[in-house]
Amino acid sequence: MMKKLAVAFAALAACSIGFAAEEVETLEIKNDNSFDQVVGWWCENTGMMKQRPGGVIAKAPDGRSGSCMKIANTETGFVSLYSRALIPADPAADTFKMSVYVKGKGKFRLGFYTYAKADKKYISTHMEPATEVDSPEWVKKDYTIPASKLKGPVGFVRIAMELQPGAAELYFDDFSGVKETALPAK
């Protein structure tokens, strides 16, 4: 017991003299995270999908909690969707940590559409490498994306998901995410 108290006191003392880990502010991302209103809060990127038709985004029953989102794709189709929420992003300080439950068979990519700080105009797309899923059971997939990976004068992001051409039938539910912002050193 005395040894544990000594370790705890030493850790507290180190924190008080500046050896503490960098402080972080955390903001939860809320955007119909259970996919109960797929059409309301998540939007098809119709411009991209018209160029390579074949994919379908729909609300489906039997999610982990309530409804879920079903995305089906064909060998030549392309599916792209994004969240309506425009999230402030600071490439010098922010890190996004997101997770989603998925089941089915296929590949998908998660990332961001980026927008300028000044006029909120689209800049570019950043997608993480493809995640392959082949499971009849719900599997949790985790992503950590430092905003420093984003290109250009980014001020805002929208969460985006894509299925490249290739047959797929995937179900998504219970998205969660936080934006962590490193606070300035004291």
ZIBELLIN-V973038 format. One record per backbone hydrogen bond with DSSP energy under -1.0 kcal/mol. CO is the residue of the C=O (numbers start at 1). NH is the residue of the N-H. If there is no record, write none. Layout:
BEGIN
co: {CO CO}
nh: {NH NH}
END
This chain:
BEGIN
co: {1 2 3 4 5 6 7 8 9 10 11 12 13 14 15 23 25 27 32 33 37 38 41 43 44 45 46 52 56 58 60 66 68 69 70 71 72 73 74 79 80 81 82 87 90 90 93 94 95 96 97 98 99 100 101 102 103 104 105 106 108 109 110 111 112 113 114 115 115 116 121 124 126 131 133 135 139 141 143 145 146 147 152 153 155 156 157 158 159 160 161 162 163 168 169 170 171 172 173 176 177 178 179 180 181}
nh: {5 6 7 8 9 10 11 12 13 14 15 16 17 19 18 183 181 179 35 175 41 42 84 82 46 49 50 78 72 70 68 63 60 172 58 170 56 168 166 163 45 161 43 157 93 94 182 147 180 145 178 143 176 141 173 139 171 135 169 133 131 162 128 160 126 158 123 155 156 120 116 114 112 108 106 104 102 100 98 96 149 150 154 117 89 115 87 113 83 111 81 109 79 73 105 71 103 69 101 99 29 97 27 95 25}
END
